[in-house]
Amino acid sequence: MTVMGCFSLNLSVSIVLHAELNGAMLAIETVFQRGWNRLWLENDSLLVIQAFRNPDLVPWKLTKR
């Protein structure tokens, strides 16, 4: 496996779910912008996984992103 990239940033948020969702969304946006067709996204947050399956679980503040 070849690592194509990684990132870290300060989101200035104190809610773990927001930070986890922002990280996942940023990874997906980056892949889309670069035209890549594969993404391996690892996440240990069950809430984030459930949020991708059920968008109603995404906090309103993040749905407008």
N, C-alpha and C positions, 0 to 999 in steps of 0.2 A: 504494500500500500504506500502511496506517495501522498504526503501532506501538501496540499496546494495553497493553504493559507490558514491563518488563524488571527484572532483579534482579541483585544481587551479594551475596555473603556469605562470611564466613570459615568454612570447614569444618574447619579445624584438622587436615587430613590431609596427609600428605607423599607419597602415592601418586597419581600423575597420573590413572590409570584410575579410582580411587575418586572423585576430584574431578569428573572428566568425567561419570561415571555419575550421581553425586549431582545434578549440575546438570541433566542430562536428565530424571531422575526427578522432581525438584522442578518443572520446567516442566510435565511431564505431569500431576502431581498438582494443580498450580494451575489448569490448564485444566479438569480434571475437576471440581474444587470450584466453579469459577465457572459450570459448565454450558455452556462453550463447546464447539463441535463442530468447530473447526478449529485446527490448530497448525502453524506453520512452525518447525521446529527445525533449526537449522544446527549441524553438528558436524564437526570435521576429524579426529576420532579413529576410525580404522578399527576399533579394538577395541570401541569403544562401539557402532558400527553392527552389528558382528558379534554383540555381546552381546544386542542386541534381537532378532536373528534366531535365536540359540541361547542360551537362558537358562542352559545349563550353563557358559557362559563367565563368568557373573557371579560375582564373589567371594562366598563364603558369607556373610561379614559384611554384605553389602549385600542379600542375598536376604530377610532378615528385616525389612526396612524397610517 
